[in-house]
């Protein structure tokens, strides 16, 4: 594991560094300047754990939390009156200064448990997409977006479009989701009786088709191209009489 320390107090920076050294927790970066930490929010997400002081000049720890760094956060603060507000941001733990080594280890172990839970979940995912089991198998899937699992009703999916290393999932209404996976892998997870790849870049929900032309289908007022070979297969799948 590795961590980043964001604290304007030199004493507590050294304090944390010594505790981390005892358990071989690598200190990947230190920020005494909270403004710089916020500017480099993407770098903050590239670690296992952030020790974040709340009360800092210019920009507080809450200002950084509002930008939702995509990693585990343990608050360090001399004031515990902010604890309830901090947990509203889904922080993993809250350490009131001064804290001893036992309390420090309890916070680190909580982070380890969270990481193990995430890894166990990801082991059931294929590039961020997984079907649930039993009664949910045909009705929902979970997609992994920014390390959060979001449940999607399959019937709400209108169109899926390939976008390089990502896919754009267009849902009923106006909501779209960008998912880091491939069209091929997503196709394997969608029920064949409801979804069909009409083009190398498009999968459509067959139940949402409102119009079919020679080389296109219309879904929710969006015109989707059909490749020549798939047009024949689509007609067979929909039992269209020639």
Backbone as CSV, one residue per row, in Angstrom:
resi,resn,N_x,N_y,N_z,CA_x,CA_y,CA_z,C_x,C_y,C_z
1,UNK,0.829,-1.204,0.000,0.000,0.000,0.000,0.861,1.251,0.000
2,UNK,0.277,2.327,-0.514,0.967,3.617,-0.480,-0.025,4.708,-0.104
3,UNK,0.494,5.874,0.239,-0.377,6.947,0.706,0.170,8.315,0.308
4,UNK,-0.682,9.307,0.436,-0.314,10.708,0.256,-0.750,11.455,1.510
5,UNK,0.095,12.366,1.972,-0.204,13.174,3.154,-0.477,14.605,2.712
6,UNK,-1.621,15.141,3.127,-1.949,16.544,2.859,-2.163,17.221,4.203
7,UNK,-1.198,18.022,4.604,-1.228,18.653,5.933,-0.265,19.825,5.922
8,UNK,-0.662,20.949,6.489,0.211,22.123,6.519,1.063,22.166,7.783
9,UNK,0.906,21.176,8.653,1.641,21.120,9.924,2.839,20.180,9.786
10,UNK,4.054,20.746,9.821,5.272,19.945,9.640,5.415,18.871,10.710
11,UNK,4.971,19.192,11.933,5.086,18.226,13.023,4.282,16.964,12.707
12,UNK,3.035,17.149,12.267,2.192,15.985,12.012,2.568,15.268,10.716
13,UNK,3.207,15.971,9.809,3.730,15.286,8.623,4.795,14.279,9.048
14,UNK,5.728,14.721,9.882,6.773,13.818,10.375,6.179,12.723,11.250
15,UNK,5.177,13.087,12.021,4.463,12.149,12.883,3.876,11.007,12.051
16,UNK,3.188,11.358,10.977,2.592,10.347,10.095,3.652,9.550,9.345
17,UNK,4.697,10.226,8.901,5.771,9.534,8.183,6.382,8.445,9.060
18,UNK,6.585,8.725,10.327,7.174,7.742,11.240,6.239,6.548,11.442
19,UNK,4.947,6.821,11.586,3.988,5.733,11.725,3.945,4.878,10.459
20,UNK,3.952,5.529,9.321,3.914,4.801,8.046,5.153,3.927,7.875
21,UNK,6.302,4.448,8.300,7.554,3.701,8.177,7.509,2.414,8.997
22,UNK,6.844,2.468,10.132,6.766,1.295,11.006,6.033,0.129,10.352
23,UNK,5.110,0.424,9.463,4.311,-0.651,8.849,4.584,-0.771,7.342
24,UNK,5.674,-0.159,6.894,6.062,-0.202,5.475,4.966,0.335,4.553
25,UNK,4.279,1.360,5.019,3.298,2.056,4.190,4.032,3.182,3.459
26,UNK,4.181,3.025,2.161,4.963,3.972,1.372,4.274,5.342,1.313
27,UNK,5.015,6.390,1.648,4.518,7.753,1.501,4.873,8.219,0.090
28,UNK,3.881,8.247,-0.762,4.088,8.529,-2.178,4.210,10.019,-2.473
29,UNK,3.631,10.844,-1.614,3.694,12.278,-1.827,3.257,13.036,-0.587
30,UNK,3.758,14.260,-0.459,3.403,15.120,0.669,3.031,16.496,0.134
31,UNK,1.889,17.010,0.581,1.447,18.345,0.184,1.222,19.195,1.435
32,UNK,2.046,20.224,1.592,1.789,21.204,2.644,0.892,22.315,2.115
33,UNK,0.843,22.434,0.799,0.041,23.454,0.126,-1.247,22.812,-0.378
34,UNK,-2.368,23.151,0.249,-3.641,22.547,-0.135,-4.095,22.996,-1.519
35,UNK,-3.692,24.186,-1.932,-4.040,24.675,-3.274,-3.384,23.793,-4.332
36,UNK,-2.109,23.474,-4.128,-1.405,22.592,-5.059,-2.025,21.204,-5.054
37,UNK,-2.427,20.730,-3.886,-3.063,19.409,-3.800,-4.332,19.372,-4.635
38,UNK,-5.120,20.426,-4.555,-6.355,20.468,-5.334,-6.067,20.531,-6.833
39,UNK,-5.038,21.262,-7.201,-4.665,21.366,-8.616,-4.228,20.017,-9.180
40,UNK,-3.687,19.167,-8.314,-3.204,17.862,-8.754,-4.119,16.741,-8.256
41,UNK,-5.434,16.996,-8.321,-6.411,16.053,-7.792,-6.313,14.689,-8.464
42,UNK,-5.961,14.658,-9.763,-5.838,13.378,-10.460,-4.706,12.541,-9.885
43,UNK,-3.605,13.194,-9.498,-2.491,12.471,-8.894,-2.894,11.910,-7.532
44,UNK,-3.758,12.643,-6.823,-4.187,12.188,-5.505,-4.947,10.875,-5.605
45,UNK,-5.659,10.701,-6.719,-6.447,9.480,-6.888,-5.587,8.275,-7.217
46,UNK,-4.331,8.520,-7.582,-3.430,7.439,-7.971,-2.657,6.913,-6.763
47,UNK,-3.368,6.641,-5.687,-2.742,6.075,-4.488,-3.814,5.283,-3.747
48,UNK,-3.389,4.547,-2.722,-4.334,3.723,-1.975,-5.055,4.496,-0.884
49,UNK,-4.398,5.545,-0.380,-4.903,6.212,0.816,-4.401,7.646,0.879
50,UNK,-5.282,8.553,1.282,-4.900,9.943,1.535,-5.145,10.247,3.002
51,UNK,-4.114,10.749,3.692,-4.295,11.328,5.019,-4.520,12.821,4.807
52,UNK,-5.710,13.295,5.126,-6.108,14.656,4.773,-6.465,15.466,6.013
53,UNK,-5.728,16.556,6.200,-6.053,17.495,7.271,-7.231,18.355,6.824
54,UNK,-8.150,18.616,7.735,-9.322,19.428,7.392,-9.012,20.918,7.454
55,UNK,-8.387,21.355,8.538,-8.189,22.788,8.773,-6.856,23.266,8.205
56,UNK,-6.915,23.726,6.954,-5.742,24.271,6.280,-6.091,25.637,5.699
57,UNK,-5.092,26.523,5.564,-5.372,27.850,5.010,-5.698,27.777,3.518
58,UNK,-6.365,28.811,3.023,-6.721,28.963,1.603,-7.790,27.963,1.173
59,UNK,-7.445,26.681,1.175,-8.388,25.630,0.776,-8.415,24.568,1.871
60,UNK,-9.597,24.256,2.366,-9.709,23.276,3.444,-9.784,21.858,2.888
61,UNK,-9.719,20.910,3.799,-9.870,19.523,3.381,-11.226,19.254,2.752
62,UNK,-12.255,19.944,3.222,-13.588,19.770,2.636,-13.626,20.238,1.187
63,UNK,-12.872,21.291,0.877,-12.811,21.759,-0.512,-12.234,20.673,-1.417
64,UNK,-11.247,19.952,-0.908,-10.648,18.859,-1.683,-11.628,17.691,-1.798
65,UNK,-12.340,17.380,-0.719,-13.305,16.282,-0.738,-14.432,16.536,-1.729
66,UNK,-14.771,17.796,-1.943,-15.845,18.125,-2.883,-15.505,17.684,-4.306
67,UNK,-14.202,17.564,-4.591,-13.786,17.117,-5.919,-13.668,15.598,-5.999
68,UNK,-14.046,14.924,-4.942,-14.177,13.466,-4.896,-12.944,12.721,-5.410
69,UNK,-11.811,12.843,-4.709,-10.653,12.022,-5.111,-11.025,10.548,-5.066
70,UNK,-10.680,9.822,-6.129,-11.129,8.432,-6.273,-10.207,7.469,-5.543
71,UNK,-10.137,7.627,-4.238,-9.356,6.722,-3.408,-9.878,6.814,-1.981
72,UNK,-9.274,6.078,-1.067,-9.716,6.081,0.321,-9.097,7.269,1.062
73,UNK,-9.907,7.917,1.891,-9.466,9.112,2.603,-9.635,8.903,4.099
74,UNK,-8.579,9.187,4.850,-8.643,9.223,6.311,-8.381,10.665,6.737
75,UNK,-9.345,11.253,7.430,-9.206,12.631,7.888,-8.314,12.676,9.126
76,UNK,-7.446,13.670,9.188,-6.666,13.940,10.392,-6.975,15.379,10.808
77,UNK,-7.452,15.573,12.040,-7.862,16.905,12.463,-7.783,17.022,13.973
78,UNK,-7.424,18.212,14.438,-7.399,18.474,15.878,-8.796,18.737,16.412
79,UNK,-9.742,18.881,15.508,-11.122,19.210,15.870,-12.038,18.096,15.388
80,UNK,-12.751,17.453,16.321,-13.628,16.352,15.912,-15.061,16.808,15.632
81,UNK,-15.302,18.118,15.662,-16.652,18.626,15.416,-17.060,18.485,13.948
82,UNK,-16.068,18.217,13.072,-16.359,18.078,11.647,-16.563,16.624,11.216
83,UNK,-16.568,15.703,12.171,-16.589,14.284,11.822,-17.849,13.893,11.057
84,UNK,-19.010,14.352,11.519,-20.257,13.980,10.851,-20.265,14.488,9.416
85,UNK,-19.832,15.733,9.236,-19.784,16.294,7.888,-18.804,15.518,7.012
86,UNK,-17.671,15.117,7.584,-16.657,14.388,6.823,-17.193,13.057,6.314
87,UNK,-17.940,12.345,7.145,-18.451,11.039,6.730,-19.541,11.167,5.672
88,UNK,-20.098,12.366,5.533,-21.025,12.602,4.420,-20.308,12.505,3.074
89,UNK,-18.984,12.669,3.102,-18.165,12.548,1.884,-17.598,11.141,1.716
90,UNK,-18.106,10.199,2.514,-17.688,8.789,2.422,-16.205,8.585,2.734
91,UNK,-15.671,9.344,3.668,-14.295,9.086,4.092,-14.269,7.750,4.832
92,UNK,-13.102,7.126,4.865,-12.993,5.806,5.480,-12.846,5.882,6.990
93,UNK,-12.159,6.919,7.476,-11.987,7.061,8.928,-11.656,8.517,9.260
94,UNK,-11.726,8.832,10.558,-11.487,10.198,11.034,-10.595,10.105,12.267
95,UNK,-9.370,10.600,12.162,-8.409,10.557,13.265,-8.319,11.932,13.919
96,UNK,-8.621,11.972,15.200,-8.504,13.237,15.939,-7.090,13.368,16.495
97,UNK,-6.416,14.435,16.124,-5.071,14.697,16.617,-5.134,15.112,18.097
98,UNK,-4.194,14.655,18.917,-3.165,13.659,18.592,-3.741,12.243,18.702
99,UNK,-3.276,11.343,17.858,-3.741,9.959,17.908,-2.533,9.053,18.079
100,UNK,-2.737,7.912,18.738,-1.621,7.002,18.986,-1.500,5.987,17.848
101,UNK,-0.485,5.144,17.952,-0.195,4.188,16.880,-1.320,3.161,16.731
102,UNK,-1.922,2.753,17.846,-3.010,1.768,17.784,-4.184,2.311,16.985
103,UNK,-4.526,3.572,17.242,-5.650,4.176,16.507,-5.287,4.377,15.030
104,UNK,-4.043,4.718,14.771,-3.554,4.843,13.391,-3.696,3.514,12.651
105,UNK,-3.281,2.426,13.310,-3.354,1.105,12.685,-4.805,0.691,12.419
106,UNK,-5.702,1.088,13.313,-7.113,0.762,13.114,-7.628,1.420,11.834
107,UNK,-7.216,2.653,11.588,-7.634,3.370,10.379,-7.049,2.711,9.136
108,UNK,-5.765,2.353,9.191,-5.118,1.716,8.046,-5.758,0.367,7.746
109,UNK,-6.081,-0.388,8.781,-6.719,-1.692,8.575,-8.109,-1.549,7.964
110,UNK,-8.794,-0.485,8.320,-10.104,-0.234,7.698,-9.943,-0.002,6.196
111,UNK,-8.899,0.727,5.841,-8.627,0.966,4.422,-8.299,-0.347,3.725
112,UNK,-7.471,-1.187,4.363,-7.122,-2.487,3.775,-8.366,-3.324,3.532
113,UNK,-9.281,-3.323,4.490,-10.517,-4.091,4.351,-11.339,-3.573,3.176
114,UNK,-11.405,-2.247,3.039,-12.149,-1.644,1.922,-11.524,-2.031,0.585
115,UNK,-10.193,-2.005,0.525,-9.495,-2.362,-0.713,-9.757,-3.824,-1.061
116,UNK,-9.735,-4.700,-0.062,-10.015,-6.121,-0.301,-11.447,-6.312,-0.798
117,UNK,-12.380,-5.549,-0.227,-13.773,-5.634,-0.685,-13.880,-5.220,-2.148
118,UNK,-13.172,-4.131,-2.505,-13.183,-3.655,-3.893,-12.605,-4.705,-4.834
119,UNK,-11.498,-5.338,-4.388,-10.853,-6.343,-5.229,-11.737,-7.566,-5.408
120,UNK,-12.443,-7.959,-4.349,-13.353,-9.097,-4.454,-14.489,-8.803,-5.417
121,UNK,-14.960,-7.562,-5.389,-16.017,-7.166,-6.316,-15.498,-7.161,-7.741
122,UNK,-14.305,-6.599,-7.937,-13.738,-6.503,-9.278,-13.415,-7.869,-9.858
123,UNK,-13.164,-8.857,-8.977,-12.875,-10.204,-9.485,-14.097,-10.808,-10.174
124,UNK,-15.266,-10.260,-9.900,-16.489,-10.725,-10.552,-16.860,-9.861,-11.741
125,UNK,-15.985,-8.911,-12.061,-16.253,-8.006,-13.176,-15.350,-8.333,-14.353
126,UNK,-15.788,-8.029,-15.540,-14.951,-8.118,-16.738,-14.912,-6.726,-17.332
127,UNK,-13.767,-6.027,-17.119,-13.627,-4.652,-17.586,-14.796,-3.771,-17.153
128,UNK,-15.227,-3.950,-15.915,-16.219,-3.045,-15.363,-17.654,-3.436,-15.588
129,UNK,-17.944,-4.630,-16.130,-19.321,-4.998,-16.393,-19.588,-6.386,-15.850
130,UNK,-20.658,-6.537,-15.113,-20.966,-7.829,-14.513,-22.466,-8.039,-14.426
131,UNK,-22.893,-9.246,-14.684,-24.280,-9.595,-14.436,-24.422,-10.078,-13.006
132,UNK,-25.542,-9.797,-12.395,-25.834,-10.361,-11.096,-26.438,-11.743,-11.298
133,UNK,-26.701,-12.411,-10.182,-27.137,-13.803,-10.275,-28.618,-13.951,-9.958
134,UNK,-29.094,-15.168,-10.120,-30.444,-15.579,-9.778,-31.491,-14.692,-10.441
135,UNK,-32.379,-14.084,-9.615,-33.526,-13.383,-10.183,-33.142,-12.115,-10.910
136,UNK,-31.933,-11.558,-10.683,-31.555,-10.303,-11.302,-30.830,-10.496,-12.624
137,UNK,-30.539,-11.723,-12.987,-29.684,-11.986,-14.129,-30.189,-11.350,-15.408
138,UNK,-31.477,-11.420,-15.670,-32.004,-10.939,-16.933,-32.521,-9.507,-16.861
139,UNK,-32.505,-8.909,-15.709,-33.103,-7.585,-15.579,-32.117,-6.466,-15.307
140,UNK,-30.961,-6.772,-14.751,-30.009,-5.714,-14.392,-28.577,-6.130,-14.670
141,UNK,-27.730,-5.131,-14.848,-26.285,-5.323,-14.835,-25.688,-4.216,-13.978
142,UNK,-24.453,-4.424,-13.553,-23.726,-3.387,-12.833,-22.584,-2.899,-13.715
143,UNK,-22.394,-1.592,-13.758,-21.271,-1.026,-14.491,-20.353,-0.315,-13.513
144,UNK,-19.069,-0.398,-13.779,-18.061,0.183,-12.905,-17.638,1.526,-13.475
145,UNK,-18.021,2.610,-12.817,-17.697,3.959,-13.265,-17.016,4.686,-12.125
146,UNK,-15.744,5.067,-12.353,-14.974,5.774,-11.330,-14.955,5.024,-10.003
147,UNK,-14.766,3.702,-10.122,-14.638,2.829,-8.963,-15.937,2.695,-8.167
148,UNK,-17.037,3.064,-8.776,-18.336,2.886,-8.146,-19.191,1.975,-9.016
149,UNK,-19.889,1.032,-8.371,-20.763,0.134,-9.105,-22.151,0.750,-9.202
150,UNK,-22.621,0.910,-10.421,-23.926,1.512,-10.663,-24.827,0.465,-11.309
151,UNK,-26.004,0.256,-10.699,-26.932,-0.732,-11.230,-27.758,-0.117,-12.358
152,UNK,-27.837,-0.840,-13.467,-28.583,-0.385,-14.632,-29.670,-1.405,-14.952
153,UNK,-30.888,-0.926,-15.128,-31.956,-1.797,-15.617,-31.737,-2.033,-17.108
154,UNK,-31.642,-3.287,-17.499,-31.354,-3.624,-18.895,-32.393,-3.023,-19.838
155,UNK,-33.631,-2.989,-19.401,-34.677,-2.464,-20.265,-34.532,-0.964,-20.527
156,UNK,-33.723,-0.285,-19.695,-33.514,1.160,-19.878,-32.442,1.462,-20.920
157,UNK,-31.705,0.436,-21.360,-30.635,0.653,-22.336,-31.232,0.726,-23.742
158,UNK,-31.010,1.839,-24.412,-31.488,1.991,-25.790,-30.431,1.559,-26.802
159,UNK,-29.256,2.165,-26.684,-28.182,1.964,-27.656,-26.859,1.950,-26.921
160,UNK,-25.911,1.155,-27.408,-24.535,1.200,-26.922,-23.635,1.463,-28.128
161,UNK,-22.798,2.478,-28.012,-21.946,2.883,-29.129,-20.476,2.799,-28.747
162,UNK,-19.653,2.197,-29.597,-18.214,2.100,-29.355,-17.571,3.476,-29.504
163,UNK,-16.689,3.794,-28.539,-15.952,5.053,-28.561,-14.490,4.781,-28.202
164,UNK,-13.745,4.165,-29.105,-12.349,3.847,-28.816,-12.246,2.809,-27.728
165,UNK,-11.550,3.157,-26.633,-11.391,2.244,-25.508,-12.587,2.290,-24.559
166,UNK,-13.618,3.028,-24.925,-14.800,3.173,-24.088,-16.053,2.835,-24.895
167,UNK,-17.168,2.713,-24.189,-18.460,2.635,-24.862,-19.367,3.703,-24.270
168,UNK,-20.251,4.220,-25.098,-21.262,5.177,-24.668,-22.580,4.437,-24.555
169,UNK,-23.091,4.330,-23.335,-24.366,3.660,-23.111,-25.456,4.720,-23.031
170,UNK,-26.402,4.642,-23.963,-27.487,5.625,-24.022,-28.731,5.017,-23.397
171,UNK,-29.184,5.634,-22.331,-30.302,5.099,-21.568,-31.605,5.807,-21.925
172,UNK,-32.704,5.187,-21.528,-34.015,5.781,-21.757,-34.062,7.168,-21.123
173,UNK,-34.540,8.148,-21.879,-34.505,9.511,-21.388,-33.291,10.220,-21.942
174,UNK,-32.598,10.984,-21.099,-31.466,11.784,-21.586,-30.126,11.361,-21.008
175,UNK,-30.111,10.378,-20.105,-28.870,10.022,-19.425,-27.976,9.140,-20.298
176,UNK,-26.689,9.473,-20.339,-25.682,8.661,-21.031,-24.576,8.306,-20.048
177,UNK,-23.989,7.131,-20.214,-22.891,6.703,-19.357,-21.685,6.344,-20.212
178,UNK,-20.497,6.772,-19.783,-19.247,6.396,-20.438,-18.598,5.296,-19.606
179,UNK,-18.342,4.142,-20.227,-17.818,2.982,-19.506,-16.529,2.515,-20.165
180,UNK,-15.524,2.248,-19.364,-14.238,1.799,-19.885,-14.286,0.293,-20.145
181,UNK,-14.716,-0.079,-21.331,-14.775,-1.473,-21.756,-14.896,-1.491,-23.276
182,UNK,-15.067,-2.671,-23.842,-15.214,-2.775,-25.289,-16.629,-3.202,-25.631
183,UNK,-17.026,-2.929,-26.865,-18.352,-3.326,-27.320,-18.491,-4.848,-27.284
184,UNK,-17.414,-5.549,-27.621,-17.443,-7.008,-27.639,-17.724,-7.581,-26.257
185,UNK,-17.046,-7.054,-25.237,-17.232,-7.572,-23.891,-18.627,-7.235,-23.355
186,UNK,-19.102,-6.048,-23.697,-20.444,-5.680,-23.261,-21.495,-6.558,-23.930
187,UNK,-21.288,-6.849,-25.201,-22.231,-7.688,-25.935,-22.384,-9.051,-25.271
188,UNK,-21.294,-9.581,-24.734,-21.327,-10.887,-24.081,-22.179,-10.879,-22.817
189,UNK,-22.364,-9.696,-22.238,-23.093,-9.591,-20.981,-24.557,-9.218,-21.152
190,UNK,-24.957,-8.850,-22.358,-26.339,-8.468,-22.601,-27.125,-9.658,-23.159
191,UNK,-28.394,-9.802,-22.794,-29.186,-10.939,-23.278,-29.391,-10.887,-24.794
192,UNK,-29.082,-11.981,-25.457,-29.149,-12.036,-26.919,-30.561,-11.833,-27.450
193,UNK,-31.551,-12.227,-26.667,-32.921,-12.110,-27.161,-33.391,-10.653,-27.218
194,UNK,-32.686,-9.756,-26.525,-33.105,-8.355,-26.494,-32.148,-7.414,-27.222
195,UNK,-30.893,-7.815,-27.375,-29.898,-6.902,-27.936,-29.230,-7.513,-29.168
196,UNK,-28.911,-6.638,-30.120,-28.325,-7.108,-31.377,-27.333,-6.061,-31.887
197,UNK,-26.177,-6.545,-32.354,-25.175,-5.633,-32.915,-25.491,-5.403,-34.388
198,UNK,-25.978,-4.195,-34.679,-26.397,-3.883,-36.043,-25.256,-3.322,-36.882
199,UNK,-24.175,-2.947,-36.219,-23.047,-2.295,-36.897,-21.815,-2.528,-36.043
200,UNK,-20.643,-2.411,-36.605,-19.422,-2.651,-35.819,-19.314,-1.717,-34.623
201,UNK,-20.016,-0.589,-34.651,-19.929,0.392,-33.569,-21.200,0.513,-32.747
202,UNK,-22.241,-0.277,-33.050,-23.518,-0.091,-32.379,-24.180,-1.417,-31.986
203,UNK,-24.676,-1.456,-30.756,-25.580,-2.495,-30.287,-26.893,-1.805,-29.934
204,UNK,-28.018,-2.399,-30.331,-29.306,-1.764,-30.058,-30.203,-2.704,-29.264
205,UNK,-31.108,-2.100,-28.524,-32.142,-2.840,-27.826,-33.278,-3.078,-28.809
206,UNK,-33.513,-4.312,-29.172,-34.499,-4.638,-30.194,-35.904,-4.184,-29.818
207,UNK,-36.190,-4.164,-28.532,-37.533,-3.777,-28.100,-37.771,-2.278,-28.241
208,UNK,-36.712,-1.504,-28.491,-36.843,-0.051,-28.593,-36.866,0.439,-30.037
209,UNK,-36.758,-0.462,-30.999,-36.771,-0.049,-32.400,-38.173,0.428,-32.784
210,UNK,-38.235,1.630,-33.351,-39.533,2.172,-33.761,-39.671,2.228,-35.283
211,UNK,-38.542,2.112,-35.993,-38.608,2.190,-37.451,-37.369,1.525,-38.032
212,UNK,-37.528,0.839,-39.156,-36.407,0.200,-39.843,-36.444,0.614,-41.307
213,UNK,-35.345,1.205,-41.758,-35.201,1.555,-43.169,-34.219,0.569,-43.803
214,UNK,-33.843,0.828,-45.040,-32.948,-0.072,-45.760,-31.604,-0.242,-45.058
215,UNK,-31.060,0.860,-44.530,-29.718,0.794,-43.925,-29.660,1.449,-42.551
216,UNK,-30.817,1.662,-41.926,-30.835,2.300,-40.605,-31.995,1.761,-39.763
217,UNK,-31.844,1.943,-38.446,-32.964,1.753,-37.523,-33.117,3.032,-36.724
218,UNK,-34.310,3.274,-36.237,-34.564,4.468,-35.424,-34.944,4.025,-34.016
219,UNK,-34.230,4.586,-33.039,-34.519,4.329,-31.629,-34.557,5.670,-30.904
220,UNK,-35.695,5.974,-30.329,-35.842,7.227,-29.582,-35.379,8.429,-30.404
221,UNK,-35.814,8.482,-31.632,-35.530,9.562,-32.589,-34.065,9.587,-33.058
222,UNK,-33.273,8.621,-32.641,-31.880,8.551,-33.091,-31.765,7.528,-34.223
223,UNK,-31.105,7.931,-35.308,-30.923,7.064,-36.468,-29.606,6.304,-36.321
224,UNK,-29.687,4.972,-36.337,-28.523,4.108,-36.132,-28.246,3.356,-37.440
225,UNK,-27.003,3.352,-37.906,-26.692,2.636,-39.149,-26.718,1.122,-38.967
226,UNK,-27.080,0.418,-40.043,-27.024,-1.050,-40.063,-26.062,-1.460,-41.167
227,UNK,-25.112,-2.311,-40.834,-24.230,-2.820,-41.878,-24.990,-3.814,-42.755
228,UNK,-24.504,-4.009,-43.971,-25.221,-4.835,-44.945,-25.444,-6.254,-44.446
229,UNK,-24.399,-6.871,-43.908,-24.515,-8.245,-43.424,-25.454,-8.366,-42.239
230,UNK,-25.391,-7.406,-41.340,-26.235,-7.463,-40.151,-27.693,-7.147,-40.456
231,UNK,-27.950,-6.468,-41.573,-29.335,-6.165,-41.941,-30.114,-7.457,-42.184
232,UNK,-29.469,-8.404,-42.849,-30.116,-9.692,-43.118,-30.365,-10.447,-41.812
233,UNK,-29.357,-10.467,-40.934,-29.490,-11.158,-39.659,-30.560,-10.512,-38.787
234,UNK,-30.642,-9.180,-38.845,-31.651,-8.472,-38.058,-33.050,-8.857,-38.512
235,UNK,-33.259,-8.932,-39.808,-34.570,-9.310,-40.324,-34.949,-10.729,-39.867
236,UNK,-33.963,-11.615,-39.856,-34.233,-12.981,-39.409,-34.571,-13.002,-37.914
237,UNK,-33.846,-12.190,-37.144,-34.052,-12.177,-35.703,-35.424,-11.607,-35.343
238,UNK,-35.872,-10.619,-36.117,-37.170,-9.994,-35.857,-38.302,-10.689,-36.581
239,UNK,-37.984,-11.766,-37.328,-38.988,-12.520,-38.067,-39.742,-11.623,-39.061
240,UNK,-38.973,-10.806,-39.770,-39.569,-9.915,-40.757,-39.787,-10.672,-42.059
241,UNK,-40.993,-10.565,-42.593,-41.305,-11.200,-43.861,-40.827,-10.320,-45.009
242,UNK,-40.090,-10.885,-45.940,-39.620,-10.119,-47.104,-40.736,-9.963,-48.132
